Amino acid sequence: MQQIRVAINKKYAAVAASATGYFKYMVGKEGALQLGYSKELLDQIPESLLNSFCGVGNPLNIETIPGGSCILDIGCGAGFDLFAASRLTGATGRVFGVDLTPEMVARARANLTALQANTCEVLEISSESLPFSDQTFDVVLSNGVINLSPDKPNLFAEIRRVLKPGGRLQFADIILDKELPPHLAAGVESWSQ
């Protein structure tokens, strides 16, 4: 598991500066537009944040996020979905993000400070264990990150633990629809794709 985390950290340390060239799908502002994020929202976000966006879907569009909600974004990256969620939860909501990559955490904190997203907080984690009390969150979000976890059963157990009764998981992710060739399945780099 540690080798997988090292490979993920290495890739996403570079993505913190720019997602361009690291994925086989559209990233940045164009990618966010394709995934259904509003132009109005994207016009509020500086290029320094948009150029790190590498989401695979729009978990915020799955179900309405009520004002005042307490939200957790697993694998928050540079803070794109954190900022978008904070616009939905309003001044009475709280939005937390966690990420494995120190560079992403630093980038998210800087981006959210620049955007004056005062209801957001970002924490660096080193495993699937979440540093929150039981039944803390109304909604847990994730955008293309659950697939990166080498310990998905534990991650899903942690998500369930931190969700309030009646809370929900809203996520977008990549799944395999066929077996990986053996030479790819054996490599830790495949986990970070």
N, CA, C and O of each residue as an XYZ file, in Angstrom:
772
protein
N       0.810     -1.198      0.000
C       0.000      0.000      0.000
C       0.850      1.258      0.000
O       0.489      2.253     -0.628
N       1.972      1.220      0.697
C       2.817      2.406      0.773
C       3.371      2.773     -0.603
O       3.471      3.957     -0.925
N       3.734      1.778     -1.423
C       4.240      2.063     -2.773
C       3.172      2.750     -3.615
O       3.477      3.647     -4.401
N       1.937      2.336     -3.451
C       0.829      2.956     -4.196
C       0.678      4.408     -3.761
O       0.536      5.290     -4.608
N       0.704      4.669     -2.470
C       0.571      6.044     -1.982
C       1.722      6.924     -2.475
O       1.511      8.091     -2.805
N       2.927      6.376     -2.525
C       4.081      7.133     -3.025
C       3.874      7.503     -4.494
O       4.137      8.639     -4.888
N       3.405      6.551     -5.306
C       3.154      6.825     -6.731
C       2.066      7.889     -6.895
O       2.190      8.781     -7.735
N       1.012      7.794     -6.100
C      -0.070      8.780     -6.170
C       0.446     10.156     -5.766
O       0.170     11.148     -6.440
N       1.195     10.217     -4.664
C       1.745     11.498     -4.213
C       2.650     12.119     -5.265
O       2.598     13.327     -5.497
N       3.468     11.310     -5.894
C       4.392     11.826     -6.913
C       3.631     12.462     -8.074
O       3.952     13.570     -8.504
N       2.631     11.759     -8.571
C       1.864     12.288     -9.698
C       1.111     13.556     -9.311
O       1.168     14.560    -10.021
N       0.406     13.506     -8.184
C      -0.447     14.641     -7.832
C       0.330     15.826     -7.280
O      -0.209     16.931     -7.226
N       1.575     15.634     -6.870
C       2.438     16.771     -6.544
C       2.667     17.601     -7.803
O       2.675     18.831     -7.749
N       2.853     16.926     -8.934
C       3.027     17.623    -10.211
C       1.710     18.236    -10.682
O       1.701     19.349    -11.208
N       0.608     17.529    -10.502
C      -0.705     18.018    -10.934
C      -1.092     19.277    -10.151
O      -1.853     20.102    -10.655
N      -0.578     19.435     -8.928
C      -0.873     20.634     -8.141
C      -0.498     21.897     -8.907
O      -1.152     22.930     -8.756
N       0.542     21.825     -9.721
C       0.947     22.970    -10.538
C       0.098     23.086    -11.798
O      -0.307     24.185    -12.177
N      -0.172     21.950    -12.452
C      -1.012     21.930    -13.655
C      -1.373     20.493    -13.999
O      -0.523     19.603    -13.963
N      -2.641     20.275    -14.333
C      -3.109     18.934    -14.708
C      -2.835     18.622    -16.175
O      -3.002     17.479    -16.601
N      -2.427     19.591    -16.935
C      -2.208     19.412    -18.371
C      -1.166     18.329    -18.629
O      -0.065     18.357    -18.078
N      -1.539     17.378    -19.478
C      -0.620     16.327    -19.901
C      -0.596     15.086    -19.027
O       0.112     14.130    -19.343
N      -1.348     15.075    -17.944
C      -1.316     13.932    -17.025
C      -2.508     12.996    -17.163
O      -2.521     11.927    -16.553
N      -3.507     13.374    -17.949
C      -4.727     12.587    -18.042
C      -5.143     12.434    -19.498
O      -4.752     13.220    -20.360
N      -5.946     11.402    -19.752
C      -6.414     11.136    -21.110
C      -7.804     11.721    -21.341
O      -8.513     11.301    -22.256
N      -8.182     12.663    -20.535
C      -9.471     13.341    -20.674
C      -9.247     14.828    -20.459
O      -8.190     15.245    -19.986
N     -10.245     15.620    -20.809
C     -10.155     17.071    -20.718
C     -10.064     17.497    -19.251
O     -10.810     17.005    -18.404
N      -9.149     18.408    -18.967
C      -8.941     18.928    -17.613
C      -9.074     20.454    -17.646
O      -9.365     21.037    -18.691
N      -8.862     21.084    -16.510
C      -8.924     22.540    -16.445
C     -10.332     23.060    -16.657
O     -11.309     22.341    -16.448
N     -10.428     24.311    -17.074
C     -11.725     24.961    -17.255
C     -12.565     24.235    -18.302
O     -13.767     24.056    -18.111
N     -11.945     23.816    -19.407
C     -12.682     23.119    -20.456
C     -13.268     21.808    -19.937
O     -14.407     21.462    -20.250
N     -12.479     21.077    -19.138
C     -12.967     19.834    -18.541
C     -14.127     20.079    -17.599
O     -15.102     19.328    -17.607
N     -14.034     21.126    -16.785
C     -15.107     21.446    -15.840
C     -16.392     21.835    -16.581
O     -17.485     21.452    -16.164
N     -16.268     22.581    -17.659
C     -17.443     22.933    -18.468
C     -18.098     21.681    -19.039
O     -19.322     21.550    -19.014
N     -17.280     20.757    -19.557
C     -17.813     19.513    -20.116
C     -18.547     18.687    -19.066
O     -19.485     17.959    -19.394
N     -18.132     18.792    -17.813
C     -18.738     18.005    -16.737
C     -19.966     18.674    -16.127
O     -20.561     18.139    -15.191
N     -20.346     19.825    -16.643
C     -21.584     20.461    -16.210
C     -21.449     21.507    -15.125
O     -22.462     21.958    -14.590
N     -20.237     21.911    -14.777
C     -20.084     23.029    -13.848
C     -20.498     24.299    -14.584
O     -20.221     24.440    -15.775
N     -21.143     25.203    -13.903
C     -21.681     26.397    -14.566
C     -20.566     27.372    -14.947
O     -19.554     27.501    -14.258
N     -20.794     28.048    -16.067
C     -19.849     29.075    -16.513
C     -19.764     30.190    -15.476
O     -18.698     30.764    -15.257
N     -20.899     30.493    -14.838
C     -20.924     31.520    -13.796
C     -19.953     31.173    -12.656
O     -19.198     32.031    -12.198
N     -19.975     29.922    -12.204
C     -19.046     29.480    -11.166
C     -17.610     29.555    -11.667
O     -16.733     30.076    -10.977
N     -17.373     29.039    -12.861
C     -16.014     28.998    -13.399
C     -15.436     30.386    -13.604
O     -14.224     30.574    -13.493
N     -16.280     31.354    -13.901
C     -15.799     32.725    -14.072
C     -15.354     33.349    -12.750
O     -14.646     34.356    -12.754
N     -15.756     32.767    -11.626
C     -15.351     33.268    -10.307
C     -14.016     32.671     -9.848
O     -13.427     33.136     -8.873
N     -13.546     31.645    -10.552
C     -12.387     30.883    -10.106
C     -11.157     31.271    -10.924
O     -11.203     31.242    -12.153
N     -10.056     31.635    -10.258
C      -8.856     32.040    -11.002
C      -8.205     30.855    -11.722
O      -8.370     29.698    -11.335
N      -7.464     31.181    -12.776
C      -6.746     30.157    -13.552
C      -5.849     29.310    -12.661
O      -5.686     28.116    -12.912
N      -5.262     29.905    -11.625
C      -4.349     29.165    -10.747
C      -5.036     27.977    -10.089
O      -4.377     26.998     -9.740
N      -6.345     28.052     -9.918
C      -7.100     26.917     -9.381
C      -7.613     26.036    -10.516
O      -7.536     24.810    -10.434
N      -8.126     26.644    -11.558
C      -8.685     25.861    -12.666
C      -7.649     24.977    -13.356
O      -7.984     23.888    -13.823
N      -6.396     25.428    -13.428
C      -5.415     24.625    -14.166
C      -5.029     23.337    -13.454
O      -4.373     22.483    -14.049
N      -5.423     23.176    -12.189
C      -5.184     21.918    -11.471
C      -6.402     21.003    -11.470
O      -6.331     19.884    -10.962
N      -7.518     21.462    -12.033
C      -8.745     20.667    -12.000
C      -8.603     19.445    -12.906
O      -8.300     19.561    -14.094
N      -8.832     18.264    -12.312
C      -8.758     17.008    -13.073
C      -9.882     16.071    -12.665
O      -9.713     14.851    -12.659
N     -11.034     16.649    -12.322
C     -12.187     15.856    -11.924
C     -12.713     15.017    -13.069
O     -12.473     15.315    -14.239
N     -13.437     13.958    -12.715
C     -13.988     13.032    -13.712
C     -15.506     13.140    -13.814
O     -16.122     12.455    -14.630
N     -16.105     13.984    -13.000
C     -17.550     14.154    -12.984
C     -17.891     15.393    -12.183
O     -17.015     16.194    -11.857
N     -19.157     15.546    -11.869
C     -19.614     16.675    -11.079
C     -20.472     16.149     -9.934
O     -21.696     16.086    -10.051
N     -19.833     15.771     -8.823
C     -20.596     15.196     -7.708
C     -21.574     16.176     -7.067
O     -22.488     15.752     -6.359
N     -21.402     17.464     -7.297
C     -22.308     18.456     -6.721
C     -23.657     18.476     -7.429
O     -24.633     18.986     -6.879
N     -23.726     17.932     -8.629
C     -24.981     17.912     -9.392
C     -25.831     16.673     -9.129
O     -26.939     16.563     -9.655
N     -25.334     15.750     -8.334
C     -26.072     14.502     -8.096
C     -27.339     14.755     -7.295
O     -28.400     14.219     -7.613
N     -27.226     15.560     -6.275
C     -28.352     15.890     -5.392
C     -28.105     17.304     -4.875
O     -26.952     17.714     -4.737
N     -29.144     18.038     -4.593
C     -29.019     19.406     -4.100
C     -28.288     19.432     -2.761
O     -28.553     18.612     -1.881
N     -27.376     20.372     -2.620
C     -26.663     20.586     -1.359
C     -27.368     21.750     -0.651
O     -27.278     22.888     -1.112
N     -28.064     21.486      0.458
C     -28.769     22.572      1.144
C     -27.812     23.545      1.833
O     -26.730     23.163      2.279
N     -28.233     24.802      1.909
C     -27.485     25.789      2.671
C     -27.312     25.320      4.109
O     -28.192     24.658      4.660
N     -26.191     25.660      4.711
C     -25.925     25.280      6.093
C     -25.382     23.883      6.274
O     -25.128     23.468      7.405
N     -25.193     23.141      5.190
C     -24.693     21.763      5.290
C     -23.236     21.729      5.730
O     -22.481     22.682      5.538
N     -22.868     20.602      6.323
C     -21.473     20.308      6.667
C     -20.996     19.257      5.668
O     -21.540     18.155      5.611
N     -19.973     19.607      4.878
C     -19.533     18.801      3.736
C     -18.085     18.362      3.934
O     -17.269     19.109      4.474
N     -17.776     17.146      3.492
C     -16.403     16.652      3.438
C     -16.093     16.265      2.001
O     -16.857     15.532      1.372
N     -14.974     16.757      1.480
C     -14.496     16.390      0.147
C     -13.249     15.529      0.316
O     -12.209     16.002      0.776
N     -13.369     14.258     -0.064
C     -12.245     13.323      0.044
C     -11.398     13.425     -1.220
O     -11.885     13.199     -2.328
N     -10.134     13.766     -1.038
C      -9.252     13.997     -2.176
C      -9.557     15.339     -2.804
O      -9.834     15.425     -4.000
N      -9.504     16.385     -1.998
C      -9.964     17.711     -2.420
C      -9.062     18.383     -3.436
O      -9.443     19.396     -4.022
N      -7.869     17.839     -3.657
C      -6.981     18.445     -4.645
C      -6.708     19.898     -4.335
O      -6.480     20.262     -3.181
N      -6.729     20.732     -5.365
C      -6.400     22.156     -5.223
C      -7.568     22.993     -4.725
O      -7.442     24.212     -4.604
N      -8.715     22.355     -4.432
C      -9.813     23.049     -3.783
C     -10.987     23.442     -4.661
O     -11.864     24.181     -4.213
N     -11.027     22.968     -5.901
C     -12.095     23.350     -6.826
C     -13.477     22.995     -6.277
O     -14.329     23.874     -6.143
N     -13.710     21.728     -5.961
C     -15.026     21.321     -5.450
C     -15.299     21.878     -4.057
O     -16.457     22.066     -3.685
N     -14.251     22.143     -3.284
C     -14.453     22.790     -1.977
C     -15.067     24.169     -2.164
O     -16.043     24.524     -1.502
N     -14.482     24.941     -3.075
C     -15.012     26.279     -3.331
C     -16.428     26.194     -3.873
O     -17.309     26.926     -3.421
N     -16.659     25.307     -4.839
C     -18.003     25.154     -5.410
C     -19.010     24.765     -4.323
O     -20.121     25.294     -4.295
N     -18.634     23.849     -3.433
C     -19.526     23.429     -2.347
C     -19.791     24.581     -1.381
O     -20.905     24.729     -0.878
N     -18.778     25.388     -1.125
C     -18.959     26.511     -0.193
C     -19.952     27.529     -0.737
O     -20.639     28.201      0.032
N     -20.031     27.646     -2.047
C     -21.016     28.550     -2.664
C     -22.434     28.025     -2.432
O     -23.382     28.806     -2.353
N     -22.577     26.706     -2.324
C     -23.889     26.094     -2.103
C     -24.286     26.099     -0.626
O     -25.453     26.320     -0.301
N     -23.330     25.858      0.264
C     -23.646     25.774      1.688
C     -23.832     27.138      2.330
O     -24.504     27.257      3.355
N     -23.242     28.166      1.734
C     -23.409     29.529      2.238
C     -22.615     29.801      3.504
O     -21.783     28.998      3.926
N     -22.894     30.952      4.096
C     -22.139     31.431      5.256
C     -22.333     30.569      6.491
O     -21.486     30.581      7.385
N     -23.429     29.820      6.564
C     -23.685     28.993      7.756
C     -23.194     27.553      7.587
O     -23.246     26.772      8.537
N     -22.728     27.199      6.412
C     -22.210     25.855      6.179
C     -20.732     25.755      6.489
O     -20.056     26.760      6.710
N     -20.240     24.518      6.502
C     -18.804     24.258      6.682
C     -18.396     23.229      5.648
O     -19.118     22.265      5.395
N     -17.230     23.441      5.051
C     -16.732     22.543      4.024
C     -15.297     22.163      4.377
O     -14.433     23.027      4.524
N     -15.055     20.855      4.511
C     -13.732     20.345      4.845
C     -13.212     19.522      3.681
O     -13.971     18.823      3.008
N     -11.926     19.611      3.454
C     -11.290     18.785      2.436
C     -10.112     18.056      3.031
O      -9.431     18.574      3.916
N      -9.869     16.843      2.539
C      -8.686     16.084      2.935
C      -7.968     15.642      1.664
O      -8.596     15.372      0.639
N      -6.647     15.573      1.751
C      -5.854     15.114      0.623
C      -4.568     14.492      1.142
O      -4.058     14.868      2.197
N      -4.049     13.524      0.373
C      -2.804     12.833      0.723
C      -1.554     13.616      0.335
O      -0.486     13.403      0.909
N      -1.679     14.511     -0.625
C      -0.517     15.153     -1.230
C      -0.255     16.522     -0.606
O      -1.089     17.419     -0.723
N       0.888     16.696      0.053
C       1.175     17.984      0.698
C       1.101     19.168     -0.265
O       0.638     20.245      0.110
N       1.548     18.973     -1.487
C       1.509     20.067     -2.465
C       0.072     20.475     -2.797
O      -0.221     21.659     -2.968
N      -0.817     19.486     -2.886
C      -2.227     19.793     -3.136
C      -2.846     20.505     -1.938
O      -3.611     21.454     -2.111
N      -2.530     20.064     -0.742
C      -3.062     20.710      0.459
C      -2.613     22.169      0.505
O      -3.420     23.061      0.770
N      -1.336     22.412      0.249
C      -0.824     23.789      0.250
C      -1.502     24.618     -0.833
O      -1.869     25.772     -0.609
N      -1.663     24.021     -2.003
C      -2.304     24.723     -3.121
C      -3.773     25.037     -2.792
O      -4.245     26.142     -3.057
N      -4.491     24.063     -2.215
C      -5.891     24.291     -1.844
C      -6.008     25.403     -0.807
O      -6.860     26.283     -0.932
N      -5.168     25.366      0.199
C      -5.225     26.408      1.230
C      -4.975     27.786      0.623
O      -5.687     28.740      0.939
N      -3.974     27.898     -0.242
C      -3.677     29.184     -0.878
C      -4.830     29.636     -1.772
O      -5.213     30.806     -1.751
N      -5.379     28.713     -2.553
C      -6.497     29.062     -3.436
C      -7.712     29.524     -2.643
O      -8.334     30.528     -2.991
N      -8.054     28.802     -1.585
C      -9.236     29.141     -0.798
C      -9.048     30.452     -0.039
O     -10.004     31.207      0.138
N      -7.830     30.725      0.408
C      -7.536     32.011      1.047
C      -7.709     33.143      0.041
O      -8.329     34.161      0.350
N      -7.161     32.969     -1.167
C      -7.280     33.996     -2.209
C      -8.739     34.244     -2.579
O      -9.117     35.372     -2.896
N      -9.560     33.195     -2.540
C     -10.976     33.311     -2.877
C     -11.838     33.744     -1.681
O     -13.053     33.900     -1.806
N     -11.203     33.932     -0.538
C     -11.884     34.300      0.708
C     -12.995     33.309      1.051
O     -14.077     33.691      1.498
N     -12.698     32.026      0.830
C     -13.643     30.948      1.163
C     -13.431     30.584      2.626
O     -12.802     29.574      2.943
N     -13.959     31.412      3.502
C     -13.693     31.326      4.938
C     -14.394     30.177      5.638
O     -14.100     29.897      6.800
N     -15.311     29.508      4.962
C     -16.013     28.380      5.579
C     -15.355     27.051      5.223
O     -15.885     25.984      5.533
N     -14.187     27.123      4.565
C     -13.485     25.910      4.126
C     -12.231     25.676      4.956
O     -11.561     26.614      5.387
N     -11.935     24.396      5.165
C     -10.709     23.992      5.867
C     -10.154     22.759      5.172
O     -10.910     21.870      4.780
N      -8.826     22.702      5.018
C      -8.173     21.590      4.333
C      -7.172     20.934      5.271
O      -6.375     21.609      5.922
N      -7.226     19.592      5.331
C      -6.323     18.820      6.183
C      -5.548     17.814      5.347
O      -6.089     17.221      4.413
N      -4.301     17.629      5.682
C      -3.491     16.590      5.047
C      -3.675     15.293      5.831
O      -3.597     15.287      7.060
N      -3.919     14.198      5.116
C      -4.036     12.887      5.744
C      -3.012     11.958      5.113
O      -2.468     12.256      4.050
N      -2.749     10.834      5.765
C      -1.751      9.908      5.232
C      -2.320      8.526      4.954
O      -1.598      7.632      4.510
N      -3.617      8.344      5.215
C      -4.239      7.040      4.984
C      -5.739      7.241      4.803
O      -6.215      8.373      4.727
N      -6.473      6.150      4.736
C      -7.923      6.222      4.585
C      -8.631      6.575      5.884
O      -9.841      6.801      5.874
N      -7.915      6.630      7.001
C      -8.526      7.018      8.272
C      -8.814      8.514      8.256
O      -7.917      9.320      8.010
N     -10.062      8.881      8.517
C     -10.478     10.273      8.470
C     -10.434     10.887      9.863
O     -10.940     10.292     10.814
N      -9.834     12.074      9.998
C      -9.645     12.696     11.311
C     -10.864     13.481     11.802
O     -10.742     14.635     12.215
N     -12.033     12.849     11.753
C     -13.269     13.505     12.160
C     -14.072     12.583     13.066
O     -13.926     11.362     13.020
N     -14.914     13.183     13.882
C     -15.780     12.418     14.777
C     -16.866     11.701     13.988
O     -17.174     12.062     12.853
N     -17.436     10.682     14.611
C     -18.573      9.974     14.020
C     -19.712     10.958     13.750
O     -19.919     11.917     14.494
N     -20.440     10.693     12.669
C     -21.668     11.421     12.337
C     -21.478     12.935     12.303
O     -22.243     13.681     12.914
N     -20.455     13.377     11.584
C     -20.130     14.798     11.470
C     -20.743     15.450     10.242
O     -21.139     16.614     10.307
N     -20.835     14.730      9.114
C     -21.123     15.362      7.826
C     -22.498     15.006      7.267
O     -22.989     13.887      7.410
N     -23.093     16.005      6.627
C     -24.345     15.803      5.899
C     -24.078     15.122      4.556
O     -24.847     14.270      4.112
N     -22.975     15.514      3.922
C     -22.622     14.996      2.599
C     -21.116     14.788      2.539
O     -20.342     15.631      2.992
N     -20.711     13.652      1.972
C     -19.309     13.415      1.642
C     -19.219     13.412      0.121
O     -19.971     12.711     -0.556
N     -18.286     14.205     -0.407
C     -18.038     14.304     -1.843
C     -16.719     13.644     -2.195
O     -15.819     13.554     -1.360
N     -16.604     13.190     -3.412
C     -15.325     12.751     -3.952
C     -15.418     12.831     -5.468
O     -16.439     12.476     -6.058
N     -14.355     13.295     -6.087
C     -14.343     13.475     -7.536
C     -13.095     12.816     -8.117
O     -12.050     13.450     -8.261
N     -13.227     11.524     -8.450
C     -12.127     10.805     -9.087
C     -11.040     10.360     -8.139
O      -9.890     10.208     -8.550
N     -11.377     10.146     -6.872
C     -10.350      9.826     -5.881
C     -10.540      8.465     -5.226
O      -9.551      7.827     -4.864
N     -11.754      8.006     -5.063
C     -11.976      6.717     -4.401
C     -11.246      5.603     -5.147
O     -10.724      4.674     -4.533
N     -11.214      5.703     -6.481
C     -10.508      4.686     -7.264
C      -9.015      4.638     -6.944
O      -8.370      3.621     -7.197
N      -8.458      5.710     -6.398
C      -7.032      5.741     -6.072
C      -6.705      5.006     -4.768
O      -5.546      4.670     -4.522
N      -7.697      4.760     -3.951
C      -7.459      4.156     -2.639
C      -7.065      2.684     -2.762
O      -7.760      1.907     -3.416
N      -5.947      2.301     -2.133
C      -5.588      0.887     -2.117
C      -6.369      0.088     -1.064
O      -6.272     -1.138     -1.019
N      -7.143      0.781     -0.219
C      -7.917      0.127      0.834
C      -9.363      0.644      0.805
O      -9.824      1.286      1.749
N     -10.057      0.355     -0.282
C     -11.416      0.852     -0.471
C     -12.395      0.397      0.610
O     -13.218      1.205      1.040
N     -12.348     -0.870      1.077
C     -13.291     -1.249      2.149
C     -13.151     -0.356      3.386
O     -14.152      0.055      3.973
N     -11.922     -0.062      3.777
C     -11.715      0.809      4.931
C     -12.174      2.229      4.631
O     -12.769      2.880      5.489
N     -11.906      2.715      3.431
C     -12.339      4.064      3.073
C     -13.865      4.182      3.125
O     -14.393      5.146      3.681
N     -14.570      3.215      2.553
C     -16.038      3.259      2.605
C     -16.556      3.142      4.042
O     -17.560      3.763      4.390
N     -15.882      2.356      4.871
C     -16.280      2.258      6.284
C     -16.090      3.604      6.984
O     -16.922      4.006      7.798
N     -15.002      4.297      6.669
C     -14.747      5.613      7.253
C     -15.783      6.631      6.770
O     -16.259      7.454      7.552
N     -16.124      6.574      5.500
C     -17.146      7.483      4.977
C     -18.462      7.266      5.718
O     -19.116      8.219      6.140
N     -18.831      6.021      5.867
C     -20.081      5.721      6.586
C     -20.013      6.211      8.032
O     -20.991      6.741      8.559
N     -18.863      6.033      8.666
C     -18.698      6.446     10.066
C     -18.887      7.946     10.231
O     -19.526      8.377     11.191
N     -18.345      8.758      9.316
C     -18.394     10.213      9.494
C     -19.687     10.847      8.980
O     -19.947     12.019      9.253
N     -20.502     10.086      8.238
C     -21.779     10.618      7.766
C     -22.820     10.609      8.883
O     -22.903      9.662      9.664
N     -23.610     11.678      8.944
C     -24.731     11.731      9.871
C     -25.790     10.727      9.421
O     -25.814     10.359      8.246
N     -26.656     10.279     10.309
C     -27.780      9.451      9.871
C     -28.570     10.205      8.792
O     -28.919     11.372      8.972
N     -28.841      9.541      7.692
C     -29.525     10.180      6.575
C     -28.604     10.956      5.655
O     -29.043     11.480      4.631
N     -27.317     11.034      6.015
C     -26.346     11.714      5.162
C     -26.082     10.898      3.903
O     -26.538      9.760      3.786
N     -25.350     11.476      2.973
C     -25.127     10.755      1.723
C     -23.737     10.991      1.155
O     -23.082     11.995      1.435
N     -23.316     10.028      0.349
C     -22.071     10.095     -0.414
C     -22.431     10.464     -1.842
O     -23.249      9.792     -2.471
N     -21.832     11.519     -2.355
C     -22.008     11.945     -3.736
C     -20.627     11.906     -4.381
O     -19.757     12.714     -4.057
N     -20.433     10.956     -5.299
C     -19.110     10.868     -5.890
C     -19.168     10.555     -7.371
O     -20.127      9.970     -7.876
N     -18.112     10.963     -8.045
C     -17.878     10.627     -9.443
C     -16.545      9.910     -9.474
O     -15.615     10.299     -8.767
N     -16.438      8.873    -10.280
C     -15.174      8.143    -10.310
C     -14.991      7.386    -11.609
O     -15.893      7.308    -12.444
N     -13.820      6.841    -11.754
C     -13.465      6.016    -12.912
C     -13.514      4.564    -12.461
O     -13.038      4.224    -11.378
N     -14.090      3.716    -13.296
C     -14.104      2.283    -12.991
C     -13.558      1.518    -14.187
O     -13.613      1.988    -15.323
N     -13.037      0.344    -13.914
C     -12.588     -0.537    -14.988
C     -13.780     -1.299    -15.540
O     -14.613     -1.794    -14.781
N     -13.860     -1.391    -16.842
C     -14.907     -2.213    -17.427
C     -14.344     -3.480    -18.054
O     -15.072     -4.276    -18.646
N     -13.013     -3.653    -17.909
C     -12.358     -4.889    -18.338
C     -11.059     -5.019    -17.554
O     -10.580     -4.058    -16.951
N     -10.503     -6.213    -17.573
C      -9.252     -6.474    -16.844
C      -8.101     -5.669    -17.441
O      -8.005     -5.494    -18.656
N      -7.235     -5.187    -16.560
C      -6.015     -4.547    -17.035
C      -5.060     -5.605    -17.573
O      -5.025     -6.722    -17.059
N      -4.286     -5.269    -18.599
C      -3.243     -6.205    -19.030
C      -2.280     -6.457    -17.863
O      -2.043     -5.554    -17.061
N      -1.722     -7.669    -17.757
C      -0.873     -8.013    -16.613
C       0.264     -7.024    -16.354
O       0.567     -6.722    -15.199
N       0.895     -6.516    -17.417
C       2.011     -5.580    -17.207
C       1.536     -4.259    -16.577
O       2.319     -3.604    -15.889
N       0.284     -3.854    -16.792
C      -0.248     -2.656    -16.147
C      -0.759     -2.963    -14.739
O      -0.562     -2.171    -13.817
N      -1.411     -4.103    -14.579
C      -1.961     -4.467    -13.271
C      -0.869     -4.618    -12.227
O      -1.110     -4.376    -11.044
N       0.314     -5.011    -12.639
C       1.413     -5.227    -11.704
C       2.108     -3.943    -11.281
O       2.847     -3.941    -10.297
N       1.887     -2.849    -12.005
C       2.599     -1.607    -11.710
C       1.837     -0.682    -10.799
O       0.624     -0.525    -10.940
N       2.538     -0.063     -9.860
C       1.895      0.872     -8.936
C       1.417      2.131     -9.654
O       0.514      2.817     -9.175
N       2.024      2.436    -10.804
C       1.622      3.633    -11.554
C       0.171      3.531    -12.018
O      -0.502      4.550    -12.173
N      -0.317      2.308    -12.240
C      -1.686      2.130    -12.684
C      -2.694      2.653    -11.677
O      -3.802      3.039    -12.053
N      -2.329      2.672    -10.416
C      -3.233      3.175     -9.378
C      -3.453      4.680     -9.514
O      -4.504      5.188     -9.121
N      -2.493      5.384    -10.056
C      -2.602      6.853    -10.111
C      -3.145      7.352    -11.431
O      -3.110      8.556    -11.685
N      -3.646      6.469    -12.284
C      -4.184      6.889    -13.597
C      -5.593      7.385    -13.502
O      -6.181      7.771    -14.513
